[in-house]
Amino acid sequence: MSRITRRGFVGTSVKRAAALAAGATMAGPAMLSRAGSPNNTVVLAVMGAGGRGAAVIEAMAQLPDVRVKYVCDVENARGQAAVKRLAKIQGSPPQHVIDIRRVLDDKDVHGIVIGTPEQWHALGTVWACQAGKDVYVEKNISLYIWEGRKMVEAARKYKRVVQAGCQNRSAPYAFSARKYIQDGGLGKVLYVKVFGMLGGVVGGYPLQSVPDSAPPEGLDWDKWLGPAPERPYNRNVHRGWYGYWDFSGGNASDAIHTLDLARMVLGDPPHPRQIQCIGGRFQFADGGEMPDVQIVNYEFDKLVMTFINTGFTPYNIKSPPEVRYGKKWPYWPQNADRIEIYGTRRMMYLGRHGAGWQVFQSDGKLVEEDKGYHPDKWHLPNFIDCIRSRQTPNGEIEQGHLSACLEHFANIAYRTGNQRLVFDAKTETFVDNREANKLLRPKYRKHYRIEDEV
């Protein structure tokens, strides 16, 4: 068999990326002029200038004809720090604001990058669509199944480009893996294992009790909470929000990249019919909300996917930089975020964020491979290109929603006592399960809410 290589595939895959992802053209306001013209500048704002939000907006600011006009962050010190870094990149400082609604009122702004904690992702996206802005929203794109659907509805109704921060959908090696599977290289795929076996984050550390207190100076706690339930300031919540259901899906939120990549290379199957979870918080009896063992089975049409999510396994590591940037292969047995795809002929190891893929046959021989490279290189420019062209982005919000639901299914099954759930894809509700259906949508605070009609 002829070997597929990244060098041979990358040239065509980037050009075909939008068509491979969806192929649709979106209507909207007058298209920006071509690159290099005075009217071509894409004007952006960032909502949430923490680690990932800052990394994304600073990378976009370095792209040709892109300018960041606003940094919206409810922490004054962090917002000002982002302003200084962006001023060095683009030669002039953006404005720092606290309330995103000030940004949405500015008709000069074309797009919003949302890098907040997850309780803000859906509301920020819907508000931005309603204001005529395009959106890049970080993972996990939603905190609830219902609000993910509302994000899709808002994107469609207001004809907006909404790119999910699932950057593997712009990776050339992900396209080649999908083609290899579609061409029958593995035979018929019947079983997939998705790993999120970490040695920490929210599952692997004991929860330290911290008393409530007044918010620190320079933080607007009400706006930080946003749609989440009212609660007094607590440093654990503020800095460790990944460990609380009101703000995060826990370790499963990190694994959304791997779950999404698995869906993509399998041809984006629709919702599973059934979900079952086993597990618990076994390592520490500390009252923490998140499991450190969570094993989930999803039943699709003639396909079973298993999600293995742990927080007690320090001997498993995420792909390090030398793997993510194409310098070496992972050691697959201890790769914390690998995917194993089992076909009737061969099996594939697949890694996220540039780890590439390798195929082995029954005698252990390596028969095909494609080394990767971290896909931010393609995913972030794809958003900017789609603002100009009105093409559908690679990480289109519909697929972002369907992948996000895999995380939500896992956590809902866990939170309802490790139940077996049956899901009605048409209504996006659980069949005959009131307890699970209560977790489909949040109870918004009255001044931070998505209405039924977006």
C-alpha positions in Angstrom: 0.0 0.0 0.0 1.2 3.5 -0.7 2.1 5.4 2.4 0.2 8.6 3.1 2.4 11.4 4.5 1.7 14.8 6.0 4.0 16.4 3.4 2.0 14.9 0.6 -1.4 15.6 2.1 -1.1 19.0 3.7 -1.1 21.0 0.4 -4.5 19.8 -0.7 -6.1 19.3 2.7 -6.0 22.9 3.7 -7.5 24.1 0.5 -10.3 21.5 0.8 -10.8 21.9 4.5 -14.0 24.0 4.5 -15.6 21.8 1.8 -14.7 18.6 3.7 -16.1 20.1 6.9 -19.5 21.2 5.5 -19.3 23.0 2.2 -22.0 25.6 2.7 -21.7 29.3 2.2 -23.2 31.6 4.8 -25.1 34.7 3.9 -24.4 37.9 5.9 -23.4 41.5 5.7 -21.2 42.8 2.9 -18.1 40.6 2.5 -14.9 42.2 3.6 -12.5 43.2 0.8 -9.7 40.9 -0.4 -6.6 40.5 1.7 -4.2 43.5 1.6 -6.9 46.1 0.8 -7.5 49.0 3.2 -11.0 47.8 4.0 -9.9 44.2 4.7 -9.0 44.5 8.4 -10.9 42.0 10.6 -11.7 43.6 13.9 -11.9 41.3 16.9 -12.6 41.3 20.6 -11.8 38.7 23.2 -14.1 37.8 26.1 -12.1 36.1 28.8 -8.3 36.8 28.6 -7.1 33.9 30.7 -4.7 31.2 29.6 -6.5 29.8 26.5 -8.4 33.0 25.6 -5.2 35.0 25.7 -3.3 32.4 23.6 -6.0 32.4 20.9 -6.5 36.1 20.6 -2.7 36.8 20.6 -2.2 34.3 17.8 -5.0 35.8 15.8 -3.6 39.3 16.3 -0.5 38.2 14.5 -2.4 37.2 11.4 -2.4 39.7 8.4 -5.0 42.4 8.5 -6.4 41.5 12.0 -6.8 44.0 14.8 -8.0 43.5 18.3 -10.1 46.4 19.5 -11.4 45.1 22.9 -10.3 42.9 25.7 -13.3 42.1 27.9 -12.3 40.6 31.2 -14.0 40.9 34.6 -10.6 40.9 36.3 -8.9 44.2 36.0 -5.3 43.0 36.4 -5.7 40.2 33.9 -7.5 42.4 31.4 -4.8 45.1 31.6 -2.0 42.5 31.2 -3.7 41.2 28.0 -3.9 44.8 26.7 -0.2 45.3 27.2 0.7 42.1 25.4 -1.6 42.9 22.5 -0.2 46.4 22.2 3.2 45.0 21.6 1.9 42.7 18.9 -0.2 45.2 17.0 1.4 48.5 17.8 -1.6 50.0 19.6 -3.5 48.9 22.8 -7.1 47.6 22.6 -9.6 48.9 25.1 -10.2 47.0 28.3 -13.9 46.7 29.2 -15.8 44.7 31.9 -19.2 44.2 30.2 -19.3 42.3 26.9 -22.5 44.2 26.0 -20.3 47.3 25.4 -18.4 45.4 22.8 -21.5 44.0 21.1 -22.8 47.5 20.6 -19.8 48.5 18.5 -20.5 48.0 14.8 -16.8 48.0 14.0 -16.3 44.6 15.6 -16.6 41.6 13.3 -15.9 38.8 15.6 -15.7 37.7 19.3 -13.3 35.2 20.7 -14.9 33.6 23.8 -12.3 32.1 26.3 -14.3 32.4 29.5 -15.2 29.5 31.9 -17.8 27.3 30.3 -20.9 28.8 32.0 -20.5 31.9 29.7 -19.9 30.1 26.4 -23.5 29.6 25.2 -24.8 33.0 26.4 -21.8 34.9 25.0 -22.3 33.1 21.7 -26.0 33.8 21.4 -25.6 37.4 22.4 -22.9 37.9 19.9 -24.9 36.3 17.1 -27.9 38.5 17.9 -25.6 41.5 17.7 -24.4 40.5 14.2 -20.9 39.2 15.3 -19.1 36.1 14.3 -17.8 33.9 17.1 -14.9 31.7 18.0 -16.0 29.8 21.1 -13.6 27.7 23.1 -14.3 24.1 24.3 -16.4 22.7 25.7 -18.7 24.9 23.7 -21.6 24.5 26.1 -22.4 23.4 29.6 -25.8 21.9 28.8 -27.3 20.1 25.8 -30.2 22.5 25.5 -28.0 25.6 25.3 -25.8 24.0 22.7 -28.8 23.6 20.5 -29.7 27.3 21.1 -26.2 28.2 19.9 -26.8 26.3 16.7 -30.2 28.0 16.3 -28.7 31.5 16.8 -25.9 30.8 14.3 -28.5 29.8 11.7 -31.0 32.5 12.4 -28.5 35.4 12.3 -26.4 33.8 9.6 -23.2 34.0 11.6 -19.9 32.2 11.4 -19.4 30.2 14.6 -16.2 28.3 15.0 -15.9 25.8 17.8 -12.5 25.6 19.4 -12.1 22.0 18.3 -8.9 22.6 16.4 -8.3 19.0 15.4 -11.0 19.6 12.7 -8.4 21.7 10.8 -5.6 19.2 11.1 -4.4 17.7 7.8 -3.7 14.4 9.5 -7.3 14.2 10.8 -8.5 14.5 7.2 -6.2 11.8 6.0 -7.2 9.5 8.9 -10.8 10.0 8.0 -10.1 9.2 4.3 -8.1 6.1 5.2 -11.1 4.8 7.3 -13.6 5.8 4.7 -11.6 4.0 2.0 -11.8 0.8 4.1 -8.2 0.6 5.3 -9.3 -0.7 8.7 -12.2 -2.8 7.3 -15.5 -2.2 9.1 -15.1 -0.2 12.3 -17.1 -1.7 15.1 -15.4 -0.4 18.3 -13.6 2.7 19.3 -11.9 3.6 22.6 -11.3 7.3 23.5 -8.9 7.9 26.4 -8.7 10.8 28.8 -6.5 9.1 31.4 -4.9 12.0 33.3 -2.8 12.2 36.4 -4.5 15.2 37.9 -6.7 18.2 36.9 -9.9 17.9 38.9 -10.0 14.2 39.4 -6.5 13.6 40.8 -6.1 16.2 43.6 -7.8 16.4 47.0 -10.2 19.3 47.4 -8.9 21.8 50.0 -11.5 23.6 52.0 -11.4 27.4 51.7 -13.9 29.7 53.4 -16.1 32.1 51.5 -14.8 35.7 51.5 -15.3 39.1 49.8 -14.2 39.1 46.2 -10.7 40.5 45.6 -10.3 44.1 44.5 -10.6 44.5 40.8 -12.9 41.5 40.2 -16.6 41.8 39.2 -17.8 38.6 40.8 -21.4 39.0 39.6 -20.2 39.2 35.9 -17.8 36.3 36.5 -20.7 34.1 37.6 -22.8 35.3 34.7 -25.5 32.7 34.0 -24.4 30.4 36.9 -26.3 30.1 40.2 -25.7 32.8 42.7 -23.0 32.0 45.3 -20.6 33.9 47.5 -17.0 34.4 46.4 -14.8 31.5 47.1 -11.2 31.3 45.9 -11.5 27.5 45.2 -14.4 28.2 42.8 -12.7 31.2 41.2 -9.4 29.6 40.5 -10.5 25.9 40.5 -13.8 26.3 38.5 -13.0 23.2 36.5 -14.0 21.1 39.6 -17.6 22.3 39.8 -20.6 21.3 37.7 -21.9 24.9 37.6 -18.9 26.0 35.5 -17.4 22.9 33.9 -17.7 19.3 32.7 -14.5 18.4 34.6 -11.8 16.2 33.0 -14.4 15.3 30.4 -14.2 18.9 29.2 -10.6 18.5 28.4 -11.3 15.2 26.6 -13.8 16.9 24.3 -11.0 17.4 21.9 -10.4 13.6 21.7 -14.1 12.8 21.6 -14.6 15.3 18.7 -11.6 14.0 16.8 -13.0 10.4 17.1 -16.4 11.6 15.7 -14.7 13.5 12.9 -12.6 10.6 11.5 -15.6 8.2 11.8 -17.6 10.5 9.5 -19.5 12.4 12.2 -22.1 9.9 13.3 -25.3 11.4 14.8 -26.2 11.1 18.5 -25.8 7.7 20.1 -29.0 5.8 21.1 -27.9 4.6 24.5 -25.4 5.7 27.1 -24.2 3.9 30.2 -21.6 5.1 32.8 -19.8 3.5 35.7 -17.4 5.1 38.1 -17.0 7.5 41.0 -14.7 9.6 43.0 -12.6 6.8 44.6 -9.2 8.2 45.4 -10.2 11.0 47.8 -13.2 11.2 50.2 -13.2 15.0 50.1 -16.6 15.9 48.9 -15.3 16.8 45.4 -18.0 16.8 42.6 -16.0 15.3 39.8 -15.2 11.6 39.3 -11.7 10.2 39.1 -13.0 7.1 37.4 -15.6 7.5 34.7 -16.1 4.8 32.1 -18.8 5.5 29.5 -20.2 3.3 26.7 -22.0 4.9 23.8 -24.1 2.8 21.5 -24.4 4.0 17.9 -25.7 2.2 14.9 -23.5 -0.9 14.7 -20.7 0.9 16.6 -19.8 1.1 20.2 -17.5 3.8 21.6 -16.0 3.7 25.1 -14.8 6.8 26.8 -12.2 6.1 29.6 -11.8 9.2 31.8 -9.5 9.1 34.9 -7.7 11.5 37.2 -5.4 9.1 39.1 -3.0 8.0 36.5 0.3 10.1 36.5 2.1 7.5 34.4 0.0 8.5 31.5 0.9 11.8 29.9 -0.6 14.1 27.3 1.4 14.4 24.1 4.3 16.6 24.9 5.5 19.4 22.5 7.9 17.2 20.6 5.0 15.0 19.7 2.5 17.8 19.0 4.9 19.5 16.6 5.9 16.5 14.6 9.3 15.7 16.0 8.5 12.2 17.4 5.7 9.7 17.7 3.8 9.1 21.0 4.5 6.0 23.1 0.9 4.9 22.5 0.4 2.6 25.6 1.0 5.5 28.0 -0.4 8.3 25.8 -3.1 9.9 28.0 -5.3 11.2 25.2 -5.1 8.6 22.5 -7.9 7.1 20.4 -7.9 3.4 19.5 -10.0 2.5 16.4 -10.7 -1.2 15.8 -11.7 -2.4 12.4 -12.3 -5.9 11.0 -8.9 -5.7 9.2 -6.6 -3.5 11.2 -6.5 -1.0 14.1 -5.5 2.6 14.3 -3.8 4.7 17.0 -4.8 8.3 16.7 -3.7 11.3 18.8 -5.0 14.8 19.2 -3.3 18.1 18.8 -0.7 16.9 16.3 0.1 13.4 17.5 -0.7 11.9 14.2 -1.9 8.3 13.4 -0.5 4.9 12.8 -2.1 1.7 11.6 -1.1 -1.9 12.6 -2.1 -5.3 11.3 -2.4 -8.6 13.1 1.3 -9.5 13.0 2.1 -6.1 14.7 3.5 -4.6 11.5 3.1 -0.9 10.9 1.4 -0.5 7.5 0.3 3.2 7.3 1.0 6.4 9.2 0.6 10.2 9.0 2.6 12.4 11.3 0.8 15.5 12.6 1.4 19.1 13.7 -0.5 21.2 16.2 -3.6 22.3 14.3 -3.9 25.8 15.7 -1.7 26.7 12.7 -4.7 26.1 10.5 -7.7 26.4 12.8 -7.3 30.0 13.9 -6.7 31.4 10.4 -9.7 29.4 9.2 -11.9 31.5 11.4 -10.5 34.7 10.1 -10.8 33.5 6.5 -14.5 32.5 7.0 -15.3 35.9 8.5 -14.2 37.3 5.1 -15.6 34.6 2.8 -18.7 33.7 4.7 -17.8 30.0 4.2 -18.7 27.4 6.8 -15.7 27.0 9.2 -14.0 23.7 9.8 -15.2 23.6 13.4 -18.8 24.4 12.5 -21.1 24.8 15.6 -23.5 21.9 14.7 -20.7 19.4 14.9 -19.3 21.1 17.9 -22.7 20.7 19.6 -23.0 17.0 18.7 -19.5 16.3 20.0 -20.1 18.4 23.2 -23.1 16.2 23.8 -20.9 13.2 24.3 -19.4 14.9 27.3 -22.8 15.9 28.5 -24.2 12.4 28.2 -21.2 11.0 30.2 -21.7 13.5 33.0 -25.5 13.2 33.1 -25.3 9.5 33.3 -22.8 9.8 36.1 -24.7 12.5 38.0 -27.9 10.5 38.0 -26.3 7.5 39.7 -24.5 5.8 36.8 -27.7 5.1 35.0 -28.3 3.6 31.6 -29.8 6.4 29.4 -31.8 6.2 26.2 -31.7 9.3 24.1 -34.2 10.6 21.6 -32.0 12.4 19.0 -35.0 14.1 17.3 -36.1 15.9 20.5 -32.7 15.9 22.2 -34.3 14.5 25.4 -33.9 11.3 27.4 -36.6 8.7 27.1 -38.7 8.3 30.3 -36.1 9.7 32.6 -37.2 12.9 34.4 -34.0 13.0 36.5 -31.8 13.1 33.5 -34.0 15.5 31.6 -33.6 18.0 34.5 -30.0 18.3 33.6 -30.6 19.2 30.0 -30.7 23.0 30.6 -29.6 25.4 33.3 -31.6 27.6 35.7 -30.3 30.9 34.6 -30.2 34.0 36.7 -32.8 36.4 35.4 -30.3 39.0 34.1 -28.1 36.4 32.4 -30.3 34.1 30.4 -30.9 32.6 27.0 -34.6 32.8 26.0 -36.4 29.9 24.4 -36.7 32.0 21.2 -33.1 33.1 20.4 
